[in-house]
Amino acid sequence: MLPNLKAQSKWSWLVAAYLFLAGLGAGAYVTGVVASYLGDGWIGISKIGVCLGFPCVLVGCMFLLADLGAPLNFWRAAMRPNTSWIARGTIIITIFMVLAFIHVAFWLWPFQGLAEAVGARQFIGILGVIFAFGTMIYTGILLAASRPIAFWSTSMLPLLFLVSALSTGIMAVILLASFAGTTHAGPIHSLARFDSLVIILEMFVLGFFLQGTHRVPEARASANLVLSGAVAPLFWWGVAVLGLIVPLLLDLLGARLEGGGAITVAFVASLCGILGGLFLRQVVLSGGIHAPLRAGRFEIALPNI
C-alpha cells in the first residue's frame, strides 16, 4: 500500500458539470433524432430531444471555460489535434454544436427551412448523431487520457460515460415531455421502459469499471476511496441508490401503470437519474489519485494539487 496518497483536487465540480451536461445534451439529441423515425406520434419527443442538444452542451462548455481560469484562451484547446485528445474533443464538440444548432434553427425556429426538406433534415440528423456519440465518448476519453491517474486510465470509463449519457439524455427528454401532461404518454412510457434496460447496462459497466481497479496500487486506492472512503457516501447514496436503483425500480413500477400515474413516476425516476448522472462524474473525478513517482525501489507520492 502506498503511503500518503491523496486524490486530485485540480479538476473541480465545474469540470464534473461540463462532463455531465455535454453527455446529457448529446444523449438527448440522439434520442430526438431516433424518435423522428418512429412516426408522427413521436414528433413532439423528437423536437424536445433535438432542442436540448445545443444549449446543454453550450452551458457545459461555459462551466469548463470558467474552470480554465483564462476563458479568452479557449481557442488554444483546438490546436495540435494530431497529438492532443483535448484538441480532438474540442473539434468534435464544436462540430456537434454547429450541427445541432443548424438542426434546431432550420427545422423549428426561426427559419424552418428544413420543415419540408425531410431528406436534408435527416442528413443533418445522422451527422449530428455521429458527432453526438463522439461527444459522449470523448467525455470519458478526456479523463482516460490522463495517464498519471490509473483510476481514469481505462477503456471502461468512456463506455461508462457513454451509457450514462444516453440514460440521462433519455431522462431529460422524459422530464420535459412530462410537463405536457398525457400528450406524450405513449412515447414517455416506451422511453421509460427502454431506459430501464440502459440503467441495467450502466450497472454492469460500472461494476466492470470498478472491478478493473485491481491493476495497480493507486487504482486500488481510488476504488477504496470511492467504495469505503471519503467519496463513499456520494457514490452509494448519490450514484448507486438515487441514480440507478431508484430510477430502475420506478421505471419498472411505471410499466404497470397508465396515464397520469405513469407520467408522474417517470418524471420522478428521470429527476433522480439525472442527479445521479451528475454525481457519477463528481465521484469519478474525486476518486482520481495520482500515480507516485518511482525511482528504482523508491516510490514518492505526488502532493495534492
N, C-alpha and C positions, 0 to 999 in steps of 0.2 A: 504494500500500500504506500503510495507516495505521500510525503508529508506536506502539510500546509497548502494543499491545492485549493484554489478559490475560483468560483465561477466568474466569467467575464461580466463586466458591467458597462462596457462601452456602447453596446447595442441595446438601446433602451426600449421602453414601451412604444415610442414613436415608430421604431422600426417594426415592432410587432403589429401596430395598427396598419402600417403600409403593407406588410405581407398579407395581413388578413383582408384588407379592402381590395387589394389587387386581385387576390384569388376569388373573393366573393363576386366582384364585378365581372370577371372573366367567366366564372361559373354561371352567373345569371344570364349573361349574354348567350352562352352555349344553350342554356335551357330555352331562351326565347327563340333562337334560330331553329332548334329542333321542333319546338311547338308550332312553328309556322308551316310545318309539313304534315301536321296531324289533323287538319280540317278546319272548317270555319268556326267551330266551337272553341278552338284554341287561339284565335286571333288576339283576344284580349291578353291572354297569358303571354303570347309571343311579344306583344308590344311592351309589356311590363319588363320582361327579361332583357330585351334589346335596349330599352331606355335606361336600365340600371348599369349597363356595362361601362359606358364612358364616364359618367360622374363618379362612380365608386372608385375606379382606378385613378381618376384625376385627384380626388380627395386623398387617396392613399399616397400618391406621389407627393402631395403637399406635406404630408406627415414626414416623408423621407427627406424632403428638402429642408424642413425645419430641423431635422436631426443632423444634417450635414454641417450646420454652423456657418456655411458660406453659400447660401442658396443661389447667388448670382453666378457661381461657377459650375452650375449643374451641367452645362453643355459639355464639360470635360469628361463626363461619365460615358459618353458615346465614343470616345477616342480609343484606338487600338482594339477593335473587336476581334482581331486575329489572336490576341493573347489574353484578353480580359473577359471574364464572364459578366462583369458589371456592364461593360460596353455592349456585349451581345444582348444582355437583358434589356438595357435601355432602348436599343433599336427595336427589339421585339415588342416591348410595351408601347413604344411610340407609334409603331405601325398599327398595333391593335387599336389604340385610342383614335387614330385618324379614321380607320375603317368603321369603328363603332359610331363615331360622330357623324360620318357620312351616312351611315345606315339610318340613324335617327333623323338627321336633318332633312334628308331627301325622301324619307318614307312618311314621317309623321309631321314634322314641323321644322322650318316654316315653308320649305319649298315643295315637298310632296311630289317630287319628280319621279320617285320610284313606286308611287301608289299603283300605277297601272303597268309599269315596266317590271313585271314579275321576274323575268329572266335575269335582268340586271341586279335586282334586289337579292335574288338567290345567290348570284355570283359573289356579290359583296358579302353576303352572309357566310358563304363557305370559306372565303378568305379570312373573314373575321373569326370564324371558329378555329381555323388553323392557328392563328396568332393568339387566340384566347387560350388554347391549350398550351401554347408556348409560354404565355404569361403565367399560367397556373403552375407549370413545371418549373419555370425559372425561379419562382419564389422559394423553392426548395434547393435548386442548384446554387443559388446565391450563397446559401449557408454551407452547402456541401462542398463548395469550392474553398472554404476556409480550412485549409489543411491542418493548422495548428490545433483545431478543436475537433477531436476524434468523434465526439457525440454527433456532430453535424456532418462529418465526412463519410457519408454512407449513401448508397443508391436508394435506400428505402425512404430517405427524407423527402426527395422530390415526389415520390409516389404518394407518400402520406399527405403532403400538401396538395397534390393534385386531387386526390379523393375527397379531402376535406373541403377544398374549394368548390368542387362540384356539389357537395352536400349543402354547404352554406349558400351557394348560388341558388339552388332549388328552393331552399328555405326562405331566402329573401323574396323570391317571386311569390311563394305561397303567402308570406306575411303581407305583402302589398295587395295581392289579389283578395285576401280575406276581408279587406275594408269595403269591398264591393258587395258584401253580403253573399247571397246564394247565386249571384250572377255567374260566377265561375266555379260553382260547387263541384261539377263533374271533373274538370281538369285538376282542381285542388285535391280531390280525393285520389285521383290517379298519381299525381306528383308525390303526395304523401306516402303512398304505397311504394312507389319506386325509390323514394328517399330512404325508406326503412331498409331496403337492400343495400343502398350505398353506405348507410351507417354501419351495417353489419360488416361490410367490406372494410370500412375505416377501422373498425375494432381489430380486425385481423392484421391489417397493415401496421397499426400502432403497436400491436403485440410483437410482430416481427421486428419492427424498428427497435423496440426496447430490448428484445432478445439478442439483437446483434451487438449490443454494447459490451459483450464479453471479450472483445478482441484485444484491447489494451487497457492498462490500469486507469488512465484518465477517463476513458469512456465508461468504465465500470463506476468510477467515482461520480460521473454525471448521472448515471442511472440511479445510484444510491441517493443522490441529491434530489432527484425527481420523485422517486418512489417512497423514500423514507426520511428525506432531509427537509431543508427549509422550503423547498418548492412543492413538497408532497401535498399539502392542503389544497393548493391551487390545482394540482394535477388530478387528485382523486375526486374532489368536490366540484371543481370547475370544469374539468375536461371529461373525466370518466362518468360522473353522475349527471351533472347538468347538461353536458354537451353530447353525451352518447346514450346513456341508459334511459334517461327521462324522455328524450325525443323518440327513441325507439319504442318504448312502451306506449307512449301517447299515439304514435303512428299506428301501432297495432290495435289500440283501442279505437282510434278513429275509423279504422277499416270496418268496424262493426256498427258504426253509427251512420246516420244520414242527415242531410240538411244542415241547419244551423249548428247543431251539436258537433257534427264532424268538422265544420269550419272552425269553430272555437278551439277544438282540440288541436287541429292542425296549426292554428295561429300560435298557441302556447308552445307546442312542440318546436315550431320554427324559431320562435324567440329564444328558447333555451339552447337550441342547437347553434344559432348564430353566436350567442355569447360564448358557448363552448369552443367554437372555432377561433375566436379571438384569444381565449385563454390558452388554447393549444399552442399558438405562436409564441405567446409570452413564456409558457413553460419550456419550450424548446430553446428559446433564447436564454432564459435564466439558468437552464441546466448546462450550458456550454462551459466546459473547463479547458483551459489552455494546456497543451502538451508541455511537459517540462523540458528544459534544455538538457541534453545528455552529452557528456564528455567522458568517454571510457566507461568506468564503473560508477561514475558520479551522476546524479540527477539533481537538477536545480529547478524547483517550481517557479514558474513565472509569477511576478507580483500581480495583484488585482489591478485591472485598468478599467 
